[in-house]
Amino acid sequence: MSVPGTERFRYIGKKRRTKEDPRFVTGRGRFVADIALPGMKHVALVTSPHAAARIKAIRSAHAQALAGVHYVLTGAELCAATEPLLIGVDAPKVLRYPLAHGVVRYAGEWVAAVVADSRALAEDAAEKIEVDYEPAEYVLDPEKAIEPGAPLVHPLHGSNVLYRRKFVWGPVEEDFARAGHRLAFRVHWGRSATVPIETFGVAAQWDAGRQLLDVWASIQMPKFPDQMARALRLPGNAVRVHFDVDVGGSFGVKRGIKHAVLVGYLAKKLGCPLRLIEDRLENMRGGDMHGPDRIFDIQAAFDSDGTIRSLKIRALDDVGAYAGRSPLQLGKPVGAIVGPYQIHSVEYEPISVMTNKTAQEAVRGFGQAPTNYALETAIDRVARHLGMDRVALRKKNFIREDQFPYLIPSGTSYDSGDYHTVLDKALAAADYPALLAVRDAARAAGRLAGVGIASCLEPSGANSSFEPLFNPKNDTTTWMDSCLVRVDLSGSITGVMNTSSAGQGHETLVATVLGEVLERDPDTIRVVHADSLSALPSNSPVGSRMAIMLGGAAAGAARKIKSALLAIAAHNLNAELAELEYREGSVSVKSDANRSLSWTRLVEIAHRKFHRLPPGLEPGLQAKFVWEVPGGGGLPTADGRIQMYPCFSFEAHVVLVEIDPATGQPKLLRYVCGHDCGVMISPDIVHGMTYGGIAHGIGAALYEKFAYSDNGQLQSQSFMDYLIPSALEVPEISIVDHCTPSPLTTFGQKGSGEAGYLGAPAAIAGAINDALAPLGASIAELPMTPLAIWTRMQAARARLKDATS
Amino acid sequence: MSEKLYPVSVEVNGTLREALVTARLTLVDFLRDALRLTGTHAGCEHGICGACSVLLDGEPVRSCLMYAVQADGCSLTTIEGLARSDGTPGALQDAFCETHATQCGYCTPGMIIAAHALLQANPEPSEEEIREAIGGNLCRCTGYQQIVDAIKLAAETGKGKA
């Protein structure tokens, strides 16, 4: 396999096995549900059956009378004893605790927790807890929720709007006035999420002797230990989160802070180890992991030749009943608000609104996939409006390879890219003319077929610039990550990372990078996850950042090790640094190969022979490196311009779909993704995440939706009605690699953890609408389920019949 | 509350295991909690995701949909039983490593059980037959492609028979 752009590397970009796979394929992973602590008891939950209600009484005597039941916790106690969970925007009256107190705000919200000897017994007891509710008014429609007089989800806040601002970047009105054409449309990204196969779980144990809370959790959350300690009113160093727990998928949602605060509180209070593992129903209803649910109103201004001058984007996002970081998912897309296109000015009005639904959490791409779907729909509509070819229109507006770094109107600079080439490579791999011919032949035979194209950005190397942008009281400007490298007396290398992993292969990443810099075999390098008390700073694997940030930190630490080895060699060989050559861990004098020191000797000097160390060099052989996000660290301007993420991967999707005329079931006949994430450190890992992202995008585009009934009940709360694509819905996918190195990163790498998902829904939606176009039908809402497609087909056929009769 | 206990005798990965269990104990909980074979994972606990798949007398079944008492007298193979005796990957498991057919590892045991059952019954499956065989196992990470590749590889090299 040829991996472009990696020829100069020894291990980077090469086909290598990952370090993690052997334990997973043999069933030796260590997930939170595998943590069994001596004397451990179990937590089960009582949840609200109402979308909104006042809690009048909770009676738990019957539950507590059961043998083996130890405690029933309600919101009254918990809210008095803990601090509210943090919220990403300035809305201090939108209080959120793990358990409801006084009122419930969505069906599925946790009302009480039961502790018992077994999970089954705890669930039995939960069913015996009687709660008296007085149902209250609720609001489910986000457009109604922003109207005056709507029932308020949090009355103290005074409104259902969590965040609203109109940004204007550049001469929007002038560009609209000058443009030859304008069009306006609405699209809706439906409520779905990443829905990992493992639910949330947490185990905790309070050690009274040490005054220390040990926590094992299935999490992917920046600042999780800090937030947990803060909520529990404990010093930061009284909470030790073990990051060596394998996380069974996350893609953003595994925050689990309310789970951990609840269990941490109970573990400390009861003095016994506890574990909470959600069942699937609890996960879907009360896990607080729903994704963006977004209505876009888009206006585009463009000329007859296809030049798109300006966009007006209004994005109304339904975050559900509570807010953690979810409103900020409207903020990240600011950093790629024009996609890969040269668009001169933009108006962007994000509105974050609360309704009586399950709370929203970070989902793969942090709001970028919905925005990309809206942008690509705009491109397709402009093409249709002008009668232009969709490929030609995209190419006309693409930022050119020679224009980087490219500053977009909202203040972010794109690092590098070659969008024309990547799209061309994808079209060539798909044999685009043949694809169109297949489509047209199907149409000629009376069937429905369509081709979809999407060209989308994947911002990567996450910082948190949306925090100060959306909350002036939050002036966070660093989002560092770190690595510690130690070489022990035997000469073995160990890399220490400072967060948990959820399948991204970070151990392989660190080993590959350390091996590359130190020229040692990555298979001999061990990588471990610190716990939060021994960890260096990390902001966890969010926003496609770890190849850049953890990879960069590992490289920085390895270079320090290499420098120390060179210094030791110079001192002991009586040579200048410039005279020395480092090769595979040994150092020799370039002009005299006989004057050399092996890895083993150098390590031994570092560990045992202070008398042979150069002055000033600390003994032992270890190094840490803490890296700031490249280009980051700034606050927004008054008009809301900011450098969001530093690196921009690019993906071009080409898809052929045929729709079953009887059932509306779409079938993906060909799927090609051109992908450029700079230098790929581990190609198998990048490809795997891209395939998975596309599969996830197929789900968001066609099948997955958290649907609510009119009375606020979640209707898709099992895998029988929330449909995750199986191997039968996901086709064979062809990935075409391209490499435009980033000038900002250690090896030229960019991020790729959200690859595929950021463009697949847009491409598939485009294909469905291309298929429906001959009927004069279209769909402007995801997911485009078979039923939705069938309904449009039936209506269109009825229209045609009426017209011809 | 004291629940009545029933004796269960099952052969698990070649070893006879006997226990007293409650009637309502699911097979997945029995394997995980009583026998500490935690490679079998509970994903949905309602029979859709397939993460809890095990072989029951050679056939793949969902251990979340069975009670432990129903397995009395049966022979079970779990993911641990497909590894070599020293705990390193068996042949099919090794093929999953070669193609990087796993990311988070949560669905992986069930996926390998399904693949193993397929290859036992059909050593040279087509891609369509592979996708059909793992169609009842959900994976959220991989998009299935490298899993299909792994099963093809195992079939090509005869590794699936091991």
Interface residues (C-beta under 8 A of the other chain):
Chain A: R17 T18 E20 D21 P22 R23 F24 V25 T26 G27 R28 G29 F31 A33 D34 A36 L66 A67 G68 A120 L121 D124 T194 V195 P196 I197 E198 T199 D246 V247 G248 G249 S250 F251 I277 D279 R280 A502 G503 Q504 G505 D684 I685 H687 G688 M689 T690 Y691 G692 G693 I694 A695 H696 S718 F719 M720 I724 S726 A727 L728 V730 E732 I733 G756
Chain B: M1 S2 R24 R32 D33 R36 L37 T38 G39 T40 H41 A42 G43 C44 E45 H46 I48 C49 A51 T78 I79 E80 L82 A83 G87 T88 P89 G90 Q93 D94 F96 C97 E98 T99 H100 A101 T102 Q103 C104 G105 Y106 C107 T108 P109 I112 E127 I130 R131 E132 I134 G135 G136 N137 L138 C139 R140 C141 T142 G143 Y144 Q145 Q146 I147 V148
